């Protein structure tokens, strides 16, 4: 039904969520919208978000939309300790220009900085190593 709602802004359900294994391991529970995830101490440890823009007919570019699952640092540390793992995180940043339909699409993109990336290891003790 949501797919046919022209006012939905392409927001999808269900939002990003932890795996069932993590839900059980960390004893998580959530609200009906699956946005807030709480631990056994009733602290919000995960926040699930989705967003989108209403796509108007005069907009040639793809609408901005996205989703994310945000975790509290203490939750990540506790989870890694229980699992006995470290977490490898790759971050990439790419800049690009977004043109409107009335703009001249010159090739200014080659003047933008190149894509950059970084690797980080989040250790089970909460320390972070950067590479």
C-alpha positions, 0 to 999 in steps of 0.5 A: 500500500505504501508503494502506491502512496504518492506522499510517502517520499519513497520511505520504505518499511520495515526500516533497517534493523539488527539481525535476529541473532543480535536482538536475542544476544543483546536482549533488545526490544523495539516499538511498533514502528521499529525505530527505537531499540532498547536494551534490558535496562530500557536504554535506547541503544539503536535508532533506525531512521528512513527518509525521502523527498516527495518526487515532483514532476519537474524534478529530473534528479533522483529524489534524496532518500536513505536509511540508517541504523545508528548505534550507541558507542556503548552498545557497539562495545558491549556487543563486540565484547559478547561476540568476542570480535573486533569491527572493521569499518570502511568509510568512503567520501565521494563528492559530486555536484547535483545539477538541476534541470535548468543548469548547464551541466559542465564538467565541474566534477573533475575539479572536485576532490577525489574519493577518499577512504579510511579504515577503522577497527573498533576493538572490543574494549572500545578503542579505535584504530585508524588506518 
